[in-house]
Amino acid sequence: MNSKEHWDSIYRSKGDDELSWTQAEPLLSLKLIGEARPSGRVIDLGGGRSVLAERLVDRGYTVAVLDISEAALERNRNRLGAKANHIHWIAADVTAGPSLGVFDVWHDRAVFHFLTDAGDRAAYRRLLLQTVPVGGHAVIGTFALDGPLRCSGLEVRQYDGVMLAEELGEQFALLKSEPEVHLTPQGKRQSFQFSLFVRV
Ligand SMILES: C[S@@+](CC[C@H](N)C(=O)[O-])C[C@H]1O[C@@H](n2cnc3c(N)ncnc32)[C@H](O)[C@@H]1O
């Protein structure tokens, strides 16, 4: 099964309460995006069925959601009804070099940590550089050093802010990192870190 088929089959077979990453309100993401920019263009990488895009539209941002899973995007669009028309939906693999245009803020909760292949991480970095100009920001949430070793049947990597900064390279300066303990719908605690970067 390739990556798209893997994620499509998950979104087609499981309800929100069965997805470990389901979060009622993406409060830390909203806080860090707000600190980066009070308005502007935000892209949510691997947005899945997250309510983040909707919350950002409500705050006046221009929003795009990219996900490898068309099933995830369709589910999010259906949930939103007419409001979905205010969001640009992009079905694409972040490692496949899609052309995205320019955004002020790049947001990723729980996608980068799935990239266990160095070539995929290099492709992610290239896309980030193409998409976020100097002065733009990236908010990246991953499993922390004491976070899970696997998620949805896949191996993952763990990061702290400094390790993530090394991955992104010197064109992204680390402004801050904040820990978050995510409580899954199944009641498990998962340790995340969220880091805010500025492109220099
Ligand atoms: C753990 S979920 C997190 C979803 C969402 N960010 C959230 O916080 O609720 C990971 C998401 O990344 C998407 N994904 C995985 N690999 C991807 C890739 N290479 N390119 C784009 N999206 C990807 C999956 O389809 C899934 O929606």
The ligand as an SDF file (V2000), in Angstrom:
LIG
                    3D

 27 29  0  0  0  0  0  0  0  0999 V2000
   -1.4730   12.4330   12.2030 C   0  0  0  0  0  0  0  0  0  0  0  0
   -2.4400   13.1440   10.9480 S   0  0  0  0  0  0  0  0  0  0  0  0
   -2.5600   14.8300   11.4930 C   0  0  0  0  0  0  0  0  0  0  0  0
   -3.7190   15.5610   10.8560 C   0  0  0  0  0  0  0  0  0  0  0  0
   -3.8730   17.0340   11.2390 C   0  0  0  0  0  0  0  0  0  0  0  0
   -2.6760   17.7940   10.9770 N   0  0  0  0  0  0  0  0  0  0  0  0
   -4.2930   17.1900   12.6630 C   0  0  0  0  0  0  0  0  0  0  0  0
   -3.5470   17.7650   13.4440 O   0  0  0  0  0  0  0  0  0  0  0  0
   -5.4130   16.7650   12.9870 O   0  0  0  0  0  0  0  0  0  0  0  0
   -1.2750   13.2470    9.5900 C   0  0  0  0  0  0  0  0  0  0  0  0
   -1.8950   13.8120    8.3430 C   0  0  0  0  0  0  0  0  0  0  0  0
   -0.8800   14.0050    7.3610 O   0  0  0  0  0  0  0  0  0  0  0  0
   -1.3210   13.5210    6.1140 C   0  0  0  0  0  0  0  0  0  0  0  0
   -0.1000   13.1120    5.3940 N   0  0  0  0  0  0  0  0  0  0  0  0
    0.7100   12.0660    5.6700 C   0  0  0  0  0  0  0  0  0  0  0  0
    1.7580   12.0350    4.8350 N   0  0  0  0  0  0  0  0  0  0  0  0
    1.6100   13.0980    3.9930 C   0  0  0  0  0  0  0  0  0  0  0  0
    2.3530   13.5940    2.8910 C   0  0  0  0  0  0  0  0  0  0  0  0
    3.4800   12.9870    2.4980 N   0  0  0  0  0  0  0  0  0  0  0  0
    1.9030   14.6960    2.2540 N   0  0  0  0  0  0  0  0  0  0  0  0
    0.7610   15.3130    2.6650 C   0  0  0  0  0  0  0  0  0  0  0  0
    0.0080   14.8840    3.7000 N   0  0  0  0  0  0  0  0  0  0  0  0
    0.4250   13.7980    4.3660 C   0  0  0  0  0  0  0  0  0  0  0  0
   -2.2720   12.3850    6.4460 C   0  0  0  0  0  0  0  0  0  0  0  0
   -3.2000   12.1010    5.4310 O   0  0  0  0  0  0  0  0  0  0  0  0
   -2.9450   12.9270    7.7160 C   0  0  0  0  0  0  0  0  0  0  0  0
   -4.0910   13.6820    7.4240 O   0  0  0  0  0  0  0  0  0  0  0  0
  1  2  1  0
  2  3  1  0
  2 10  1  0
  3  4  1  0
  4  5  1  0
  5  6  1  0
  5  7  1  0
  7  8  2  0
  7  9  1  0
 10 11  1  0
 11 12  1  0
 11 26  1  0
 12 13  1  0
 13 14  1  0
 13 24  1  0
 14 15  1  0
 14 23  1  0
 15 16  2  0
 16 17  1  0
 17 18  1  0
 17 23  2  0
 18 19  1  0
 18 20  2  0
 20 21  1  0
 21 22  2  0
 22 23  1  0
 24 25  1  0
 24 26  1  0
 26 27  1  0
M  CHG  2   2   1   9  -1
M  END
$$$$
